[in-house]
Amino acid sequence: MEINWVIITVVLVCAIALILYLIKKNQKDKKEVTKFFNRDTSIRKESEPDEDEEY
């Protein structure tokens, strides 16, 4: 049985392209999440106290 190097090469190139795409997309999502959590939260209304808390 002979190894078909063309098919192995195509599969490896596709796998590398997929990995690079996922890394790039992850970096983009990371920037968006960082922006979301760094927003100024002072504009939001104060939430209602929990029922467990006693004053």
Contacts in CASP RR format, 6 or more apart in sequence:
PFRMAT RR
TARGET T0000
AUTHOR 0000-0000-0000
METHOD contacts of the structure
MODEL  1
MEINWVIITVVLVCAIALILYLIKKNQKDKKEVTKFFNRDTSIRKESEPD
EDEEY
49 55 0 8 1.000
END
